[in-house]
Amino acid sequence: MKTKLFFTVVIVLLSSTKLMSQDLDKLLDAETEARTEYTAGTFKATRLINGQSIERMQTGQLDFRIDHRFGLITDSYNAFGLDQSNVHITLDYGINDWLMVGLGRAAMEKTVDGFLKFSALRQSTGKINMPVSVSLFLGADMKGSNPVTTADSLYANRFSYTSQILIARKFTENLSLQLMPTFVHRNLVVDPADQNNVFAIGIGGRYKLNSRVSLNVEYYHSLTAHSASTYNPLAVGFDIETGGHVFQLFVTNAVWNTERGFITGTTNNWMKGDVRLGFKISRVFPLIPRKDKSTEIEKQVGL
């Protein structure tokens, strides 16, 4: 009798434990579904190579960036391009958790450029299931070089404008891809074969080789007819995180550093080996202290 009672109690306890475990699993699953987990680190920096990535600076973070390009590596007279240089210096600042602004100065045509970048959608799983991240880029630049023609002397003719939709997805921990539909308007074009309005499509990707190094590839294809002396820009490079800095070493056929320049003004043919070496250095300064990670996580998951 005692033996039967003992086994009965054991069976009841095991059954209750199993039911409690099932209920606990359901509660955990329900809580996980109620959270939204956002994908981070789709790309290492706010630029892919020549152009923008979907990434932005965090609130209160200032990115000081130097983009340096040498001459053509086929130019042996100028030490295979090392004697020549073109520099673009930029400051990018995170206004809040969805808006970044930037201001730059390029040596080419003494260009001053500025932009706004909006984070429209973020790749996520859980309560909000979003397969891609989407950012909107609005940029403008102004030529500051001395006028060459009468038309150049008109102030309004010095401006150009660029609009982009940046669509990216992080497929695995190592692989990210991005699509960049682009529209460029130039108030003035010198070559009659060129057009004021240019449509282009860009594609780029990043493959993470290890915790500090990644391989980046970027290509823009013009959808608008242009002069025979203009080519589509291609760039291949490596991002190297050195602790506090992101260093990028790349090869490209584009001498321009600004969107209007490299999309519409690349005059070197990479199929003929007309490429140049370049590098970028990025240093981030926290002007406003970052929020505690736990606070940020709570905000992301809706707690």
C-alpha positions as CSV (number, residue, x, y, z in Angstrom):
1,M,0.0,0.0,0.0
2,K,2.8,2.4,0.9
3,T,4.7,1.5,-2.2
4,K,1.7,2.3,-4.4
5,L,1.2,5.6,-2.6
6,F,4.9,6.5,-3.1
7,F,4.8,5.8,-6.9
8,T,1.5,7.7,-7.2
9,V,3.1,10.8,-5.6
10,V,6.1,10.5,-7.8
11,I,4.0,10.3,-11.0
12,V,1.9,13.3,-9.9
13,L,5.0,15.3,-9.2
14,L,6.7,14.4,-12.5
15,S,3.5,15.3,-14.4
16,S,3.2,18.6,-12.6
17,T,6.9,19.4,-13.3
18,K,6.4,18.6,-17.0
19,L,3.3,20.8,-17.2
20,M,5.1,23.7,-15.4
21,S,8.0,23.3,-17.8
22,Q,5.7,23.5,-20.8
23,D,4.0,26.6,-19.4
24,L,7.4,28.2,-18.7
25,D,8.5,27.5,-22.2
26,K,5.3,29.1,-23.6
27,L,5.8,32.2,-21.4
28,L,9.4,32.5,-22.6
29,D,8.4,32.1,-26.2
30,A,5.7,34.7,-25.9
31,E,8.0,37.2,-24.2
32,T,10.6,36.6,-26.9
33,E,8.0,37.2,-29.6
34,A,6.9,40.4,-27.9
35,R,10.4,41.8,-28.1
36,T,12.1,43.4,-31.2
37,E,15.7,42.6,-31.8
38,Y,17.4,44.9,-34.2
39,T,20.3,43.9,-36.4
40,A,23.6,45.7,-35.6
41,G,26.9,46.0,-37.5
42,T,25.6,45.5,-41.0
43,F,28.6,47.5,-42.2
44,K,31.7,48.7,-40.3
45,A,31.3,52.4,-41.1
46,T,28.9,55.0,-42.5
47,R,30.7,54.7,-45.9
48,L,31.0,51.5,-47.9
49,I,33.9,52.7,-50.0
50,N,33.1,55.6,-52.4
51,G,29.5,55.9,-51.4
52,Q,27.3,55.7,-48.3
53,S,26.2,52.7,-46.3
54,I,23.0,52.4,-44.3
55,E,24.9,53.0,-41.1
56,R,24.8,56.3,-39.2
57,M,26.5,57.8,-36.3
58,Q,24.9,57.3,-32.9
59,T,23.4,60.3,-31.0
60,G,26.0,62.8,-30.0
61,Q,28.9,61.0,-31.9
62,L,31.1,63.0,-34.2
63,D,33.1,61.1,-37.0
64,F,36.1,62.9,-38.3
65,R,37.1,61.3,-41.7
66,I,40.0,61.8,-44.1
67,D,39.6,60.3,-47.6
68,H,42.9,60.3,-49.6
69,R,43.4,59.1,-53.1
70,F,46.6,58.9,-55.1
71,G,47.1,59.1,-58.9
72,L,46.8,56.3,-61.4
73,I,49.1,53.3,-60.6
74,T,49.9,53.2,-64.3
75,D,51.6,56.6,-64.1
76,S,55.3,55.6,-63.5
77,Y,56.5,59.2,-63.9
78,N,54.6,60.2,-60.7
79,A,55.9,57.2,-58.8
80,F,52.9,55.1,-59.9
81,G,50.5,57.7,-58.6
82,L,52.1,58.3,-55.2
83,D,53.3,61.8,-56.1
84,Q,49.7,62.9,-56.7
85,S,46.8,63.2,-54.2
86,N,43.2,64.2,-53.8
87,V,41.8,64.7,-50.3
88,H,38.3,64.9,-48.9
89,I,37.8,65.8,-45.2
90,T,34.4,65.3,-43.6
91,L,32.6,65.7,-40.3
92,D,29.6,63.5,-39.6
93,Y,27.4,63.9,-36.6
94,G,24.5,61.9,-35.1
95,I,21.6,64.3,-34.3
96,N,19.4,61.5,-32.8
97,D,18.6,57.8,-33.3
98,W,17.4,58.3,-36.9
99,L,19.2,61.4,-38.3
100,M,22.8,62.1,-39.2
101,V,24.2,65.2,-40.9
102,G,27.6,65.7,-42.6
103,L,29.8,68.5,-44.0
104,G,32.9,68.1,-46.2
105,R,35.5,69.8,-48.3
106,A,37.2,68.2,-51.3
107,A,40.2,69.3,-53.2
108,M,38.6,68.5,-56.5
109,E,37.1,71.8,-57.8
110,K,37.4,73.2,-54.3
111,T,34.1,71.4,-53.6
112,V,32.0,72.0,-50.4
113,D,29.4,69.3,-49.7
114,G,26.8,68.5,-47.1
115,F,24.1,65.8,-46.6
116,L,21.4,64.4,-44.4
117,K,20.9,60.7,-43.8
118,F,17.7,59.3,-42.4
119,S,17.3,55.8,-40.9
120,A,13.8,54.8,-42.3
121,L,13.7,51.1,-41.5
122,R,15.9,48.8,-39.5
123,Q,16.3,45.0,-40.0
124,S,14.8,43.2,-37.1
125,T,13.2,40.0,-35.8
126,G,10.6,39.3,-33.1
127,K,7.6,41.6,-32.5
128,I,8.6,43.6,-35.6
129,N,9.9,41.4,-38.4
130,M,11.7,43.6,-40.9
131,P,13.9,41.8,-43.5
132,V,16.0,44.9,-44.6
133,S,17.4,48.2,-43.3
134,V,16.6,51.3,-45.3
135,S,18.2,54.7,-45.1
136,L,17.5,57.8,-47.2
137,F,20.4,60.1,-48.3
138,L,20.0,63.7,-49.5
139,G,23.2,65.5,-50.5
140,A,24.3,68.7,-52.2
141,D,27.7,70.1,-53.3
142,M,29.0,73.4,-54.6
143,K,32.0,74.0,-56.8
144,G,34.3,76.6,-55.3
145,S,37.0,76.7,-58.0
146,N,37.5,79.8,-60.2
147,P,35.0,80.1,-63.1
148,V,36.2,78.7,-66.4
149,T,33.2,79.8,-68.5
150,T,30.6,82.5,-68.2
151,A,28.1,79.8,-67.1
152,D,30.4,78.8,-64.3
153,S,30.3,82.3,-62.9
154,L,26.6,82.0,-62.2
155,Y,26.3,81.0,-58.5
156,A,23.3,78.7,-59.0
157,N,25.2,76.7,-61.7
158,R,27.8,75.6,-59.2
159,F,25.3,73.4,-57.3
160,S,24.5,69.7,-57.8
161,Y,22.2,67.4,-55.8
162,T,22.1,63.7,-55.0
163,S,19.3,61.5,-53.6
164,Q,19.7,57.9,-52.7
165,I,17.7,55.0,-51.2
166,L,20.0,52.7,-49.4
167,I,18.6,49.2,-48.9
168,A,20.7,46.6,-47.0
169,R,20.4,43.2,-45.5
170,K,22.8,41.4,-43.2
171,F,22.4,37.8,-44.3
172,T,24.8,36.2,-41.9
173,E,27.3,37.4,-39.3
174,N,29.9,37.7,-42.1
175,L,27.9,38.7,-45.2
176,S,26.0,42.0,-45.9
177,L,24.7,43.3,-49.2
178,Q,23.4,46.7,-50.2
179,L,21.4,48.2,-53.1
180,M,21.6,51.9,-53.9
181,P,19.1,53.4,-56.4
182,T,20.5,56.9,-57.1
183,F,19.4,60.2,-58.7
184,V,21.9,63.0,-59.4
185,H,20.9,66.5,-60.7
186,R,23.6,68.9,-62.0
187,N,22.5,72.5,-62.5
188,L,25.2,72.8,-65.2
189,V,26.9,70.2,-67.5
190,V,29.7,71.3,-69.8
191,D,29.8,68.3,-72.3
192,P,26.7,68.4,-74.6
193,A,26.7,64.6,-74.5
194,D,26.0,64.7,-70.8
195,Q,22.6,65.3,-69.1
196,N,21.6,67.3,-66.1
197,N,19.6,64.4,-64.6
198,V,21.4,61.1,-64.1
199,F,19.9,57.9,-62.8
200,A,22.2,55.1,-61.5
201,I,22.0,51.9,-59.5
202,G,24.7,50.9,-57.1
203,I,25.4,47.5,-55.5
204,G,27.8,46.8,-52.7
205,G,28.7,44.2,-50.1
206,R,30.8,43.4,-47.1
207,Y,32.3,40.1,-46.1
208,K,33.8,39.9,-42.6
209,L,37.1,38.1,-42.6
210,N,37.7,38.2,-38.9
211,S,36.8,40.4,-35.9
212,R,38.8,43.3,-37.2
213,V,39.0,43.0,-41.0
214,S,36.4,43.0,-43.7
215,L,36.4,42.9,-47.5
216,N,34.2,45.6,-49.2
217,V,33.1,45.8,-52.9
218,E,31.1,48.6,-54.5
219,Y,29.9,49.3,-58.1
220,Y,27.7,52.0,-59.6
221,H,26.1,51.6,-63.0
222,S,24.7,54.6,-64.8
223,L,21.2,54.2,-66.3
224,T,21.5,57.5,-68.2
225,A,23.4,58.0,-71.4
226,H,26.6,60.0,-70.9
227,S,29.7,61.0,-72.8
228,A,32.1,58.4,-74.0
229,S,34.8,59.6,-71.7
230,T,32.8,58.7,-68.5
231,Y,32.9,55.3,-66.9
232,N,31.1,53.5,-64.1
233,P,33.0,53.5,-60.8
234,L,34.2,50.3,-59.2
235,A,35.9,50.0,-55.8
236,V,37.4,47.2,-53.8
237,G,38.8,47.7,-50.3
238,F,39.5,46.4,-46.8
239,D,38.1,47.9,-43.6
240,I,40.6,47.4,-40.7
241,E,39.5,48.3,-37.1
242,T,42.6,49.3,-35.1
243,G,40.9,50.3,-31.8
244,G,39.3,53.7,-31.9
245,H,40.0,54.1,-35.6
246,V,38.6,52.5,-38.7
247,F,41.3,52.4,-41.4
248,Q,40.2,51.5,-45.0
249,L,42.6,50.7,-47.9
250,F,41.1,50.5,-51.3
251,V,41.5,50.5,-55.1
252,T,39.2,52.4,-57.4
253,N,39.0,54.0,-60.8
254,A,37.2,57.1,-59.3
255,V,39.3,60.2,-58.4
256,W,36.2,62.0,-57.0
257,N,35.2,61.6,-53.3
258,T,31.7,63.1,-53.5
259,E,28.6,61.3,-54.8
260,R,28.0,63.7,-57.8
261,G,31.7,63.4,-58.7
262,F,32.3,59.6,-58.7
263,I,28.9,58.7,-60.1
264,T,28.9,61.1,-63.0
265,G,32.5,62.2,-63.4
266,T,34.7,59.0,-63.4
267,T,36.9,59.3,-66.4
268,N,39.2,56.3,-65.9
269,N,38.4,52.8,-67.3
270,W,39.1,50.1,-64.8
271,M,38.9,47.5,-67.6
272,K,42.2,49.0,-68.8
273,G,43.8,49.0,-65.4
274,D,43.3,52.8,-64.8
275,V,42.9,52.5,-61.1
276,R,44.4,54.4,-58.1
277,L,45.2,53.5,-54.5
278,G,43.4,55.2,-51.7
279,F,42.9,55.1,-48.0
280,K,40.4,56.5,-45.4
281,I,40.9,57.1,-41.7
282,S,37.9,57.5,-39.4
283,R,38.0,58.7,-35.8
284,V,34.9,59.0,-33.6
285,F,34.6,61.5,-30.8
286,P,31.8,61.2,-28.2
287,L,30.5,64.8,-27.8
288,I,27.6,63.5,-25.8
289,P,28.1,60.5,-23.5
290,R,26.5,57.3,-24.9
291,K,23.6,55.8,-23.1
292,D,24.0,52.7,-20.9
293,K,23.8,49.6,-23.0
294,S,21.0,48.1,-20.8
295,T,18.9,51.3,-21.4
296,E,19.4,51.0,-25.1
297,I,18.5,47.3,-25.1
298,E,15.3,48.1,-23.1
299,K,14.4,50.8,-25.6
300,Q,14.9,48.4,-28.6
301,V,12.9,45.6,-27.1
302,G,10.1,47.9,-25.9
303,L,10.6,47.4,-22.2
